[in-house]
């Protein structure tokens, strides 16, 4: 059952990722990216990383995607420009060649990698909030503080730039 759930959500992630690249409208691409992030959160849950899955949904699928959509709306990137037409035959040939190329690349990579055992679902034991908090404030304290200062500088810079325009 876990393999079936993995295959379903991995397929959704791959489909949404391909749709993300193929879409010409930026809002449709952003929605596809939300689909990728949501399916990745399900895969994190399946591996036992509850906190990481929740952070994926709240931070990336929620806050970051809202920011992306606001930027797209503000820049008026959704306005359609002139585009050249591609024949349907060229699209089908391109899709077949892309599939063949990706199959060849995956075969070469698989042949080069050493043989290992499969992933054991639920074996990961580091995804709780307590584990993340301990690592964040002990091992990674300096990068955390540097990131906090950089975010503060970005906020002050955005306020200064916004004040000049008003």
DSSP file (Angstrom, degrees, kcal/mol; ACC not computed):
  #  RESIDUE AA STRUCTURE BP1 BP2  ACC     N-H-->O    O-->H-N    N-H-->O    O-->H-N    TCO  KAPPA ALPHA  PHI   PSI    X-CA   Y-CA   Z-CA
    1    1 A X     >        0   0    0      0, 0.0     4,-2.3     0, 0.0     5,-0.2   0.000 360.0 360.0 360.0 -40.9    0.0    0.0    0.0
    2    2 A X  H  >  +     0   0    0      1,-0.2     4,-2.5     2,-0.2     5,-0.1   0.866 360.0  52.7 -66.5 -33.7    2.8    2.4    0.8
    3    3 A X  H  > S+     0   0    0      2,-0.2     4,-2.7     1,-0.2    -1,-0.2   0.899 108.6  50.3 -66.7 -38.9    4.4    1.7   -2.5
    4    4 A X  H  > S+     0   0    0      2,-0.2     4,-2.4     1,-0.2    -2,-0.2   0.922 111.5  47.5 -64.5 -44.3    1.2    2.5   -4.3
    5    5 A X  H  X S+     0   0    0     -4,-2.3     4,-2.4     2,-0.2     5,-0.3   0.915 112.4  50.6 -62.9 -42.2    0.8    5.8   -2.4
    6    6 A X  H  X S+     0   0    0     -4,-2.5     4,-2.6     1,-0.2     5,-0.3   0.940 111.2  47.6 -59.9 -47.0    4.4    6.7   -3.2
    7    7 A X  H  X S+     0   0    0     -4,-2.7     4,-2.1     2,-0.2    -2,-0.2   0.883 111.8  50.8 -63.9 -38.5    3.9    5.9   -6.9
    8    8 A X  H  X S+     0   0    0     -4,-2.4     4,-2.1     2,-0.2    -1,-0.2   0.960 116.3  38.8 -63.8 -51.0    0.7    8.0   -7.1
    9    9 A X  H  X S+     0   0    0     -4,-2.4     4,-2.1     2,-0.2    -2,-0.2   0.807 114.7  53.3 -75.9 -27.8    2.2   11.1   -5.4
   10   10 A X  H  X S+     0   0    0     -4,-2.6     4,-2.4    -5,-0.3    -1,-0.2   0.898 110.2  49.4 -67.6 -39.2    5.5   10.8   -7.2
   11   11 A X  H  X S+     0   0    0     -4,-2.1     4,-2.8    -5,-0.3    -2,-0.2   0.897 110.0  50.4 -64.0 -40.5    3.6   10.6  -10.5
   12   12 A X  H  X S+     0   0    0     -4,-2.1     4,-2.8     2,-0.2     5,-0.2   0.915 110.7  49.9 -62.7 -42.0    1.6   13.7   -9.5
   13   13 A X  H  X S+     0   0    0     -4,-2.1     4,-2.2     2,-0.2    -2,-0.2   0.915 113.1  45.5 -63.2 -42.8    4.9   15.5   -8.7
   14   14 A X  H  X S+     0   0    0     -4,-2.4     4,-2.5     2,-0.2     5,-0.2   0.929 114.1  48.6 -66.5 -44.5    6.4   14.6  -12.0
   15   15 A X  H  X S+     0   0    0     -4,-2.8     4,-2.5     1,-0.2    -2,-0.2   0.932 113.9  45.7 -61.4 -46.2    3.2   15.5  -13.9
   16   16 A X  H  X S+     0   0    0     -4,-2.8     4,-2.1     1,-0.2    -1,-0.2   0.863 111.6  53.5 -66.5 -34.1    3.0   18.9  -12.2
   17   17 A X  H  X S+     0   0    0     -4,-2.2     4,-1.4    -5,-0.2    -2,-0.2   0.907 110.9  45.1 -65.7 -41.5    6.7   19.5  -12.7
   18   18 A X  H  X S+     0   0    0     -4,-2.5     4,-2.2     1,-0.2    -2,-0.2   0.912 113.4  50.6 -66.5 -41.3    6.4   18.9  -16.4
   19   19 A X  H  X S+     0   0    0     -4,-2.5     4,-2.1     1,-0.2    -2,-0.2   0.843 104.8  59.1 -64.1 -33.3    3.3   21.0  -16.5
   20   20 A X  H  < S+     0   0    0     -4,-2.1    -1,-0.2     1,-0.2    -2,-0.2   0.898 111.6  39.2 -60.6 -41.9    5.2   23.7  -14.7
   21   21 A X  H  < S+     0   0    0     -4,-1.4    -2,-0.2    -3,-0.2    -1,-0.2   0.843 116.7  49.6 -78.4 -34.4    7.8   23.9  -17.5
   22   22 A X  H  < S+     0   0    0     -4,-2.2    -2,-0.2    -5,-0.1    -3,-0.2   0.815  86.8 100.1 -78.3 -31.0    5.3   23.5  -20.4
   23   23 A X     <  -     0   0    0     -4,-2.1     3,-0.0    -5,-0.2     6,-0.0  -0.217  52.4-163.8 -60.4 142.7    2.8   26.2  -19.3
   24   24 A X  S    S+     0   0    0     54,-0.0     2,-0.5     1,-0.0    -1,-0.1   0.686  72.3  75.9 -97.0 -23.4    3.0   29.6  -21.0
   25   25 A X  S  > S-     0   0    0      1,-0.1     4,-1.7    55,-0.0     3,-0.2  -0.780  75.0-144.2 -91.1 129.0    0.9   31.4  -18.5
   26   26 A X  H  > S+     0   0    0     -2,-0.5     4,-2.2    51,-0.3    -1,-0.1   0.814  97.2  55.6 -66.0 -30.7    2.8   32.2  -15.2
   27   27 A X  H  > S+     0   0    0      2,-0.2     4,-2.2     1,-0.2    -1,-0.2   0.909 107.4  49.7 -68.2 -39.7   -0.2   31.7  -13.0
   28   28 A X  H  > S+     0   0    0      1,-0.2     4,-1.9     2,-0.2    -1,-0.2   0.877 110.3  51.5 -64.0 -36.7   -0.8   28.2  -14.3
   29   29 A X  H  X S+     0   0    0     -4,-1.7     4,-2.1     2,-0.2    -2,-0.2   0.900 108.1  51.7 -65.5 -39.8    2.9   27.5  -13.7
   30   30 A X  H  X S+     0   0    0     -4,-2.2     4,-1.8     1,-0.2    -2,-0.2   0.895 108.9  50.5 -64.3 -39.4    2.5   28.7  -10.1
   31   31 A X  H  X S+     0   0    0     -4,-2.2     4,-1.7     1,-0.2    -1,-0.2   0.878 109.1  51.5 -65.8 -36.7   -0.4   26.4   -9.6
   32   32 A X  H  X S+     0   0    0     -4,-1.9     4,-2.0     1,-0.2    -1,-0.2   0.879 107.0  53.6 -65.7 -36.6    1.6   23.5  -11.0
   33   33 A X  H  X S+     0   0    0     -4,-2.1     4,-2.4     1,-0.2    -2,-0.2   0.862 105.2  53.9 -66.0 -34.8    4.4   24.4   -8.6
   34   34 A X  H  X S+     0   0    0     -4,-1.8     4,-2.5     2,-0.2    -1,-0.2   0.896 107.0  52.2 -63.6 -39.3    1.9   24.2   -5.7
   35   35 A X  H  X S+     0   0    0     -4,-1.7     4,-2.1     2,-0.2    -2,-0.2   0.894 109.4  49.1 -62.4 -40.1    0.9   20.7   -6.9
   36   36 A X  H  X S+     0   0    0     -4,-2.0     4,-2.1     2,-0.2    -2,-0.2   0.935 112.9  46.8 -63.5 -46.2    4.6   19.7   -6.8
   37   37 A X  H  X S+     0   0    0     -4,-2.4     4,-1.7     1,-0.2    -2,-0.2   0.874 111.7  50.9 -67.2 -36.9    5.1   21.0   -3.3
   38   38 A X  H  X S+     0   0    0     -4,-2.5     4,-1.6     2,-0.2    -1,-0.2   0.913 111.2  47.0 -66.1 -42.4    1.9   19.4   -2.0
   39   39 A X  H  X S+     0   0    0     -4,-2.1     4,-1.9     1,-0.2    -2,-0.2   0.857 109.8  54.0 -69.7 -32.9    2.8   16.0   -3.4
   40   40 A X  H  X S+     0   0    0     -4,-2.1     4,-2.3     2,-0.2    -1,-0.2   0.872 104.7  55.4 -65.6 -35.1    6.4   16.4   -2.0
   41   41 A X  H  X S+     0   0    0     -4,-1.7     4,-2.2     2,-0.2    -2,-0.2   0.896 106.4  50.6 -63.3 -38.9    4.8   17.1    1.4
   42   42 A X  H  X S+     0   0    0     -4,-1.6     4,-2.1     2,-0.2    -1,-0.2   0.898 109.4  50.7 -64.5 -39.7    2.9   13.8    1.2
   43   43 A X  H  X S+     0   0    0     -4,-1.9     4,-1.4     2,-0.2    -2,-0.2   0.885 108.8  51.7 -65.9 -37.4    6.1   12.0    0.3
   44   44 A X  H  <>S+     0   0    0     -4,-2.3     5,-2.5     1,-0.2     4,-0.4   0.911 108.7  51.7 -63.1 -41.3    7.8   13.6    3.4
   45   45 A X  H ><5S+     0   0    0     -4,-2.2     3,-1.3     1,-0.2    -2,-0.2   0.902 106.7  53.5 -60.4 -40.2    4.9   12.3    5.5
   46   46 A X  H 3<5S+     0   0    0     -4,-2.1    76,-0.4     1,-0.3    -1,-0.2   0.814 106.8  51.9 -66.4 -29.4    5.3    8.9    4.2
   47   47 A X  T 3<5S-     0   0    0     -4,-1.4    77,-0.9    -3,-0.2    -1,-0.3   0.479 123.9-102.7 -85.9  -1.9    9.0    8.9    5.2
   48   48 A X  T < 5S+     0   0    0     -3,-1.3     2,-1.1    -4,-0.4    79,-0.4   0.571  81.6 129.0  96.4   9.7    8.2   10.0    8.7
   49   49 A X     >< +     0   0    0     -5,-2.5     4,-2.1     1,-0.2     5,-0.2  -0.643  20.0 160.7 -99.1  77.1    9.0   13.7    8.5
   50   50 A X  H  > S+     0   0    0     -2,-1.1     4,-2.3     1,-0.2    -1,-0.2   0.914  74.7  46.5 -65.2 -44.2    5.9   15.2    9.9
   51   51 A X  H  > S+     0   0    0     76,-1.7     4,-2.7    -3,-0.2    -1,-0.2   0.911 112.5  49.9 -66.0 -41.5    7.4   18.6   10.8
   52   52 A X  H  > S+     0   0    0     75,-0.6     4,-2.1     2,-0.2    -1,-0.2   0.884 110.9  50.4 -65.3 -37.4    9.2   18.8    7.4
   53   53 A X  H  X S+     0   0    0     -4,-2.1     4,-2.0     2,-0.2    -2,-0.2   0.918 111.7  47.3 -65.7 -43.1    5.9   18.0    5.6
   54   54 A X  H  X S+     0   0    0     -4,-2.3     4,-2.8     1,-0.2     5,-0.3   0.908 112.6  49.2 -65.2 -40.9    4.0   20.7    7.6
   55   55 A X  H  X>S+     0   0    0     -4,-2.7     4,-2.5     1,-0.2     5,-0.9   0.877 108.2  55.1 -65.2 -36.5    6.8   23.2    6.9
   56   56 A X  I  X>S+     0   0    0     -4,-2.1     5,-2.2    -5,-0.2     4,-0.7   0.925 113.6  40.4 -60.3 -45.6    6.7   22.4    3.2
   57   57 A X  I  <>S+     0   0    0     -4,-2.0     5,-0.8     3,-0.2    -2,-0.2   0.938 122.2  39.4 -71.1 -46.7    3.0   23.1    3.0
   58   58 A X  I  <>S+     0   0    0     -4,-2.8     5,-1.9     3,-0.2    -3,-0.2   0.951 126.7  30.1 -71.5 -49.3    2.9   26.2    5.2
   59   59 A X  I  <>S+     0   0    0     -4,-2.5     5,-2.7    -5,-0.3     6,-0.2   0.969 132.2  24.2 -79.0 -54.3    6.1   27.9    4.1
   60   60 A X  I  <XS+     0   0    0     -5,-0.9     5,-1.4    -4,-0.7    -3,-0.2   0.975 129.3  36.4 -82.0 -56.1    6.6   26.9    0.5
   61   61 A X  I   <S+     0   0    0     -5,-2.2    -3,-0.2     3,-0.2    -4,-0.2   0.778 131.7  31.4 -70.1 -23.7    3.1   26.0   -0.8
   62   62 A X  I  ><S+     0   0    0     -5,-0.8     4,-1.8    -6,-0.3    -3,-0.2   0.886 128.8  20.3 -93.9 -77.2    1.6   28.8    1.3
   63   63 A X  I  ><S+     0   0    0     -5,-1.9     4,-2.1     1,-0.2    -3,-0.2   0.918 124.9  46.0 -68.8 -48.2    3.7   31.8    1.8
   64   64 A X  I  ><S+     0   0    0     -5,-2.7     4,-2.4     1,-0.2    -1,-0.2   0.900 113.9  49.2 -65.8 -39.8    6.3   31.5   -1.0
   65   65 A X  H  ><S+     0   0    0     -5,-1.4     4,-2.5    -6,-0.2    -1,-0.2   0.865 108.7  52.8 -70.1 -33.9    3.6   30.8   -3.6
   66   66 A X  H  X S+     0   0    0     -4,-1.8     4,-2.4     2,-0.2    -1,-0.2   0.912 110.2  49.6 -62.8 -41.1    1.5   33.7   -2.5
   67   67 A X  H  X S+     0   0    0     -4,-2.1     4,-2.4     2,-0.2    -2,-0.2   0.923 110.2  50.0 -62.1 -44.5    4.6   35.9   -2.9
   68   68 A X  H  X S+     0   0    0     -4,-2.4     4,-2.5     1,-0.2    -2,-0.2   0.921 111.1  48.6 -59.4 -44.7    5.2   34.5   -6.4
   69   69 A X  H  X S+     0   0    0     -4,-2.5     4,-2.5     2,-0.2    -1,-0.2   0.896 110.3  51.4 -66.2 -39.3    1.6   35.2   -7.4
   70   70 A X  H  X S+     0   0    0     -4,-2.4     4,-2.8     2,-0.2    -1,-0.2   0.923 111.2  47.9 -61.5 -43.5    1.8   38.8   -6.0
   71   71 A X  H  X S+     0   0    0     -4,-2.4     4,-2.4     2,-0.2    -2,-0.2   0.907 111.2  50.8 -64.4 -41.1    5.0   39.4   -8.0
   72   72 A X  H  X>S+     0   0    0     -4,-2.5     5,-2.0     1,-0.2     4,-0.5   0.919 113.5  45.4 -61.9 -42.9    3.4   37.9  -11.2
   73   73 A X  H ><5S+     0   0    0     -4,-2.5     3,-0.6     1,-0.2    -2,-0.2   0.907 113.6  48.7 -67.7 -41.5    0.4   40.2  -10.7
   74   74 A X  H 3<5S+     0   0    0     -4,-2.8    -2,-0.2     1,-0.2    -1,-0.2   0.875 114.0  45.1 -67.8 -36.7    2.4   43.3  -10.0
   75   75 A X  H 3<5S-     0   0    0     -4,-2.4    -1,-0.2    -5,-0.2    -2,-0.2   0.516 104.4-130.4 -83.8  -3.9    4.7   42.8  -12.9
   76   76 A X  T X<5 +     0   0    0     -3,-0.6     3,-1.2    -4,-0.5    -3,-0.2   0.890  52.8 154.2  55.4  41.2    1.8   42.0  -15.2
   77   77 A X  T 3 < +     0   0    0     -5,-2.0   -51,-0.3     1,-0.2    -4,-0.1   0.616  57.6  72.6 -75.5 -11.6    3.6   38.9  -16.4
   78   78 A X  T 3   +     0   0    0     -6,-0.5    -1,-0.2   -53,-0.1     2,-0.2   0.596  69.3 111.6 -79.1  -9.2    0.4   37.3  -17.2
   79   79 A X  S <  S-     0   0    0     -3,-1.2     2,-0.3     1,-0.1     0, 0.0  -0.470  71.9-125.0 -67.6 130.1   -0.1   39.5  -20.3
   80   80 A X        -     0   0    0     -2,-0.2     2,-0.1     1,-0.0    -1,-0.1  -0.587  28.5-169.0 -79.4 133.2    0.2   37.5  -23.4
   81   81 A X        -     0   0    0     -2,-0.3     2,-0.4     1,-0.1    -1,-0.0  -0.338  41.8 -62.5-102.9-170.2    2.7   38.7  -25.9
   82   82 A X        -     0   0    0     -2,-0.1     2,-0.4     0, 0.0    -1,-0.1  -0.627  57.8-174.3 -77.8 133.5    3.3   37.6  -29.5
   83   83 A X        -     0   0    0     -2,-0.4     2,-0.3    -3,-0.1    -3,-0.0  -0.957  22.9-120.4-129.6 148.8    4.3   34.0  -29.7
   84   84 A X        -     0   0    0     -2,-0.4     2,-0.3     1,-0.1     0, 0.0  -0.621  30.6-117.2 -87.3 148.1    5.3   31.9  -32.6
   85   85 A X        -     0   0    0     -2,-0.3     2,-0.4     0, 0.0    -1,-0.1  -0.659  21.9-156.6 -87.7 137.0    3.3   28.8  -33.5
   86   86 A X        -     0   0    0     -2,-0.3     5,-0.0     3,-0.0     0, 0.0  -0.939  24.7-113.7-112.6 135.0    4.9   25.4  -33.3
   87   87 A X     >  -     0   0    0     -2,-0.4     4,-1.6     1,-0.1     5,-0.1  -0.288  18.3-124.4 -66.9 152.1    3.5   22.6  -35.4
   88   88 A X  H  > S+     0   0    0      1,-0.2     4,-2.3     2,-0.2     5,-0.2   0.828 111.0  58.3 -67.6 -30.6    1.9   19.7  -33.6
   89   89 A X  H  > S+     0   0    0      1,-0.2     4,-2.5     2,-0.2     5,-0.2   0.919 105.0  50.1 -63.2 -42.9    4.2   17.2  -35.4
   90   90 A X  H  > S+     0   0    0      1,-0.2     4,-2.3     2,-0.2    -1,-0.2   0.870 109.6  51.9 -64.5 -35.9    7.2   19.0  -34.0
   91   91 A X  H  X S+     0   0    0     -4,-1.6     4,-2.4     2,-0.2    -1,-0.2   0.938 111.1  46.3 -64.6 -46.2    5.7   18.9  -30.5
   92   92 A X  H  X S+     0   0    0     -4,-2.3     4,-2.3     2,-0.2    -2,-0.2   0.906 113.7  48.0 -65.1 -41.2    5.1   15.1  -30.7
   93   93 A X  H  X S+     0   0    0     -4,-2.5     4,-2.6     1,-0.2    -1,-0.2   0.907 111.9  51.1 -64.3 -40.8    8.6   14.5  -32.1
   94   94 A X  H  X S+     0   0    0     -4,-2.3     4,-2.4    -5,-0.2    -2,-0.2   0.891 109.7  49.4 -63.4 -39.9   10.1   16.7  -29.3
   95   95 A X  H  X S+     0   0    0     -4,-2.4     4,-2.4     2,-0.2    -2,-0.2   0.917 112.6  47.3 -66.0 -43.0    8.2   14.8  -26.6
   96   96 A X  H  X S+     0   0    0     -4,-2.3     4,-2.3     2,-0.2    -2,-0.2   0.923 114.0  47.1 -64.4 -44.0    9.3   11.4  -28.0
   97   97 A X  H  X S+     0   0    0     -4,-2.6     4,-2.5     2,-0.2    -2,-0.2   0.883 111.6  51.4 -66.0 -37.5   12.9   12.6  -28.3
   98   98 A X  H  X S+     0   0    0     -4,-2.4     4,-2.8     2,-0.2     5,-0.2   0.923 110.3  48.7 -64.0 -43.8   12.8   14.0  -24.8
   99   99 A X  H  X S+     0   0    0     -4,-2.4     4,-2.2     2,-0.2    -2,-0.2   0.905 112.9  47.8 -62.7 -41.3   11.4   10.7  -23.4
  100  100 A X  H  X S+     0   0    0     -4,-2.3     4,-2.3     2,-0.2    -2,-0.2   0.912 113.0  48.3 -65.6 -41.7   14.2    8.8  -25.2
  101  101 A X  H  X S+     0   0    0     -4,-2.5     4,-2.6     2,-0.2    -2,-0.2   0.924 112.4  47.6 -65.0 -44.6   16.9   11.1  -23.9
  102  102 A X  H  X S+     0   0    0     -4,-2.8     4,-2.6     1,-0.2    -1,-0.2   0.880 111.5  51.5 -65.3 -36.9   15.6   11.0  -20.3
  103  103 A X  H  X S+     0   0    0     -4,-2.2     4,-2.1    -5,-0.2    -1,-0.2   0.911 111.1  47.6 -63.6 -42.2   15.5    7.2  -20.5
  104  104 A X  H  X S+     0   0    0     -4,-2.3     4,-2.3     2,-0.2    -2,-0.2   0.923 112.9  48.1 -64.4 -44.9   19.0    7.0  -21.8
  105  105 A X  H  X S+     0   0    0     -4,-2.6     4,-2.6     1,-0.2     5,-0.2   0.920 112.2  48.8 -63.1 -43.9   20.3    9.4  -19.1
  106  106 A X  H  X S+     0   0    0     -4,-2.6     4,-2.4     1,-0.2    -1,-0.2   0.874 110.7  51.4 -65.8 -35.4   18.5    7.5  -16.3
  107  107 A X  H  X S+     0   0    0     -4,-2.1     4,-2.1     2,-0.2    -1,-0.2   0.920 111.6  46.9 -64.9 -43.5   19.9    4.2  -17.6
  108  108 A X  H  X S+     0   0    0     -4,-2.3     4,-1.7     2,-0.2    -2,-0.2   0.919 114.0  47.2 -65.1 -43.7   23.5    5.6  -17.6
  109  109 A X  H  X S+     0   0    0     -4,-2.6     4,-1.8     1,-0.2    -2,-0.2   0.917 112.2  50.0 -64.9 -42.2   23.1    7.1  -14.2
  110  110 A X  H  < S+     0   0    0     -4,-2.4    -1,-0.2     1,-0.2    -2,-0.2   0.868 110.5  50.2 -64.5 -36.0   21.6    3.9  -12.8
  111  111 A X  H  < S+     0   0    0     -4,-2.1    -1,-0.2     1,-0.2    -2,-0.2   0.828 111.6  48.6 -70.8 -31.1   24.5    1.8  -14.3
  112  112 A X  H  < S+     0   0    0     -4,-1.7    -2,-0.2    -5,-0.2    -1,-0.2   0.804  96.5  82.9 -79.7 -29.5   27.1    4.1  -12.8
  113  113 A X  S  < S-     0   0    0     -4,-1.8     2,-0.1    -5,-0.1     3,-0.0  -0.455  86.8-109.5 -77.6 146.8   25.6    4.1   -9.3
  114  114 A X        -     0   0    0     -2,-0.1     2,-0.3     1,-0.1    -1,-0.1  -0.407  39.8 -98.5 -71.5 153.2   26.4    1.3   -6.9
  115  115 A X        +     0   0    0     -2,-0.1     2,-0.3    -4,-0.1    -1,-0.1  -0.561  51.8 171.1 -75.0 130.2   23.6   -1.1   -6.0
  116  116 A X        -     0   0    0     -2,-0.3     2,-0.1    -3,-0.0    -3,-0.0  -0.814  35.7 -91.3-131.0 171.9   21.9   -0.3   -2.7
  117  117 A X        -     0   0    0     -2,-0.3     3,-0.1     1,-0.1    -1,-0.0  -0.432  50.6 -96.6 -80.2 162.0   18.9   -1.5   -0.8
  118  118 A X        -     0   0    0      1,-0.1     2,-0.3    -2,-0.1    -1,-0.1  -0.138  46.8 -81.7 -73.2 171.8   15.6    0.3   -1.2
  119  119 A X        -     0   0    0      1,-0.0     2,-0.7     4,-0.0    -1,-0.1  -0.568  36.2-139.7 -76.0 135.0   14.1    3.0    1.0
  120  120 A X    >   -     0   0    0     -2,-0.3     3,-1.6    -3,-0.1     4,-0.3  -0.882  23.0-127.9 -96.3 116.9   12.4    1.7    4.1
  121  121 A X  T 3  S+     0   0    0     -2,-0.7   -74,-0.2     1,-0.3   -73,-0.1  -0.419  90.1  15.8 -68.1 135.5    9.3    3.8    4.7
  122  122 A X  T 3  S+     0   0    0    -76,-0.4    -1,-0.3    -2,-0.1   -75,-0.1   0.513  90.5 114.3  82.6   6.1    9.1    5.3    8.1
  123  123 A X    <   +     0   0    0     -3,-1.6     2,-0.4     2,-0.0    -2,-0.1   0.710  48.3  95.1 -82.4 -20.0   12.7    4.7    8.9
  124  124 A X        +     0   0    0    -77,-0.9     3,-0.2    -4,-0.3    -2,-0.0  -0.583  46.9 176.3 -74.8 127.3   13.6    8.4    9.1
  125  125 A X        +     0   0    0     -2,-0.4     3,-0.2     1,-0.1    -1,-0.1  -0.004  57.3  80.1-121.3  28.7   13.5    9.6   12.7
  126  126 A X        +     0   0    0      1,-0.1    -1,-0.1     5,-0.0   -77,-0.1   0.202  61.3  92.1-120.9  18.4   14.6   13.2   12.4
  127  127 A X        +     0   0    0    -79,-0.4   -76,-1.7    -3,-0.2   -75,-0.6   0.279  55.5 111.4-101.3  12.7   11.6   15.1   11.2
  128  128 A X  S  > S-     0   0    0     -3,-0.2     4,-2.2   -77,-0.1     5,-0.2  -0.450  76.3-117.3 -83.5 161.0   10.0   16.2   14.5
  129  129 A X  H  > S+     0   0    0      1,-0.2     4,-2.6     2,-0.2     5,-0.2   0.849 114.5  56.4 -64.1 -34.5    9.9   19.9   15.6
  130  130 A X  H  > S+     0   0    0      2,-0.2     4,-2.4     1,-0.2    -1,-0.2   0.922 108.3  46.2 -64.3 -44.2   12.1   19.0   18.7
  131  131 A X  H  > S+     0   0    0      2,-0.2     4,-2.3     1,-0.2     5,-0.2   0.916 114.2  47.7 -64.4 -43.6   14.9   17.6   16.5
  132  132 A X  H  X S+     0   0    0     -4,-2.2     4,-2.6     1,-0.2    -2,-0.2   0.918 112.8  49.3 -64.4 -42.6   14.8   20.5   14.1
  133  133 A X  H  X S+     0   0    0     -4,-2.6     4,-2.1     2,-0.2    -2,-0.2   0.908 110.6  49.6 -63.6 -42.6   14.8   23.0   17.0
  134  134 A X  H  X S+     0   0    0     -4,-2.4     4,-0.7     1,-0.2     5,-0.4   0.934 114.9  43.5 -62.4 -45.8   17.7   21.3   18.7
  135  135 A X  H ><>S+     0   0    0     -4,-2.3     5,-2.6     1,-0.2     3,-0.6   0.907 113.0  53.3 -64.7 -40.7   19.8   21.2   15.5
  136  136 A X  H 3<5S+     0   0    0     -4,-2.6     8,-0.3     1,-0.2    -1,-0.2   0.870 116.0  36.8 -65.2 -38.1   18.8   24.8   14.6
  137  137 A X  H 3<5S+     0   0    0     -4,-2.1    -1,-0.2    -5,-0.2    -2,-0.2   0.361 128.5  30.1-101.5   6.3   19.9   26.3   17.9
  138  138 A X  T X<5S+     0   0    0     -4,-0.7     3,-0.7    -3,-0.6     4,-0.2   0.599 130.0  20.7-119.3 -69.7   23.0   24.2   18.6
  139  139 A X  T 3 5S+     0   0    0     -5,-0.4     3,-0.3    -4,-0.4    -3,-0.2   0.898 134.7  34.6 -71.6 -41.5   24.8   23.0   15.4
  140  140 A X  T 3><S+     0   0    0     -5,-2.6     4,-1.7     1,-0.2    -1,-0.2  -0.085  78.8 119.0-107.8  33.7   23.4   25.6   13.0
  141  141 A X  H <> S+     0   0    0     -3,-0.7     4,-2.4     2,-0.2     5,-0.2   0.929  75.3  49.1 -66.8 -45.2   23.2   28.6   15.3
  142  142 A X  H  > S+     0   0    0     -3,-0.3     4,-2.5    -4,-0.2     5,-0.2   0.940 112.7  45.6 -64.2 -48.4   25.6   30.8   13.3
  143  143 A X  H  > S+     0   0    0      1,-0.2     4,-2.3     2,-0.2    -1,-0.2   0.879 112.7  53.4 -61.5 -33.9   23.9   30.2    9.9
  144  144 A X  H  X S+     0   0    0     -4,-1.7     4,-2.1    -8,-0.3    -2,-0.2   0.930 111.2  44.5 -63.9 -45.0   20.5   30.8   11.6
  145  145 A X  H  X S+     0   0    0     -4,-2.4     4,-2.3     2,-0.2    -2,-0.2   0.890 112.4  51.5 -67.9 -39.3   21.6   34.1   13.0
  146  146 A X  H  X S+     0   0    0     -4,-2.5     4,-2.3     1,-0.2    -1,-0.2   0.911 110.5  49.5 -63.3 -41.4   23.3   35.2    9.7
  147  147 A X  H  X S+     0   0    0     -4,-2.3     4,-2.3    -5,-0.2    -2,-0.2   0.896 109.2  52.5 -63.6 -39.9   20.1   34.4    7.9
  148  148 A X  H  X S+     0   0    0     -4,-2.1     4,-2.2     1,-0.2    -2,-0.2   0.913 110.2  47.6 -61.8 -43.1   18.1   36.4   10.4
  149  149 A X  H  X S+     0   0    0     -4,-2.3     4,-2.4     2,-0.2    -2,-0.2   0.903 111.1  51.4 -66.0 -40.8   20.3   39.4    9.9
  150  150 A X  H  X S+     0   0    0     -4,-2.3     4,-2.2     2,-0.2    -2,-0.2   0.894 110.3  48.8 -63.3 -39.7   20.1   39.1    6.1
  151  151 A X  H  X S+     0   0    0     -4,-2.3     4,-2.2     2,-0.2    -1,-0.2   0.903 110.7  51.0 -66.3 -40.1   16.3   38.9    6.3
  152  152 A X  H  X S+     0   0    0     -4,-2.2     4,-2.4     2,-0.2    -2,-0.2   0.908 110.0  49.6 -62.6 -41.9   16.2   42.0    8.6
  153  153 A X  H  X S+     0   0    0     -4,-2.4     4,-2.5     1,-0.2    -2,-0.2   0.901 110.6  50.6 -63.3 -40.8   18.4   43.9    6.1
  154  154 A X  H  X S+     0   0    0     -4,-2.2     4,-2.3     2,-0.2    -2,-0.2   0.889 110.2  49.5 -65.1 -38.9   16.1   42.9    3.2
  155  155 A X  H  X S+     0   0    0     -4,-2.2     4,-2.1     2,-0.2    -2,-0.2   0.931 112.6  46.6 -65.9 -45.3   13.1   44.1    5.2
  156  156 A X  H  X S+     0   0    0     -4,-2.4     4,-2.3     1,-0.2    -2,-0.2   0.909 112.7  50.8 -63.5 -41.4   14.7   47.5    6.0
  157  157 A X  H  X S+     0   0    0     -4,-2.5     4,-2.4     1,-0.2    -1,-0.2   0.894 109.5  50.2 -62.8 -40.3   15.8   47.9    2.4
  158  158 A X  H  X S+     0   0    0     -4,-2.3     4,-2.4     2,-0.2    -1,-0.2   0.884 110.4  50.3 -65.3 -38.0   12.3   47.1    1.1
  159  159 A X  H  X S+     0   0    0     -4,-2.1     4,-2.1     2,-0.2    -2,-0.2   0.902 110.7  49.1 -66.6 -40.0   10.9   49.7    3.5
  160  160 A X  H  X S+     0   0    0     -4,-2.3     4,-1.6     2,-0.2    -2,-0.2   0.923 113.4  46.4 -64.9 -44.1   13.4   52.3    2.3
  161  161 A X  H  X S+     0   0    0     -4,-2.4     4,-1.1     1,-0.2    -2,-0.2   0.892 113.2  49.0 -65.6 -39.2   12.6   51.6   -1.3
  162  162 A X  H  X S+     0   0    0     -4,-2.4     4,-1.1     1,-0.2    -1,-0.2   0.864 108.0  54.5 -68.8 -35.1    8.9   51.7   -0.7
  163  163 A X  H  < S+     0   0    0     -4,-2.1     3,-0.2     1,-0.2    -1,-0.2   0.870 104.6  54.1 -66.7 -36.6    9.2   55.0    1.2
  164  164 A X  H  < S+     0   0    0     -4,-1.6    -1,-0.2     1,-0.2    -2,-0.2   0.821 108.1  50.2 -67.3 -30.5   11.0   56.7   -1.7
  165  165 A X  H  <        0   0    0     -4,-1.1    -1,-0.2     1,-0.2    -2,-0.2   0.734 360.0 360.0 -81.3 -21.9    8.2   55.7   -4.2
  166  166 A X     <        0   0    0     -4,-1.1    -1,-0.2    -3,-0.2    -2,-0.2   0.473 360.0 360.0 -82.7 360.0    5.3   57.1   -2.0
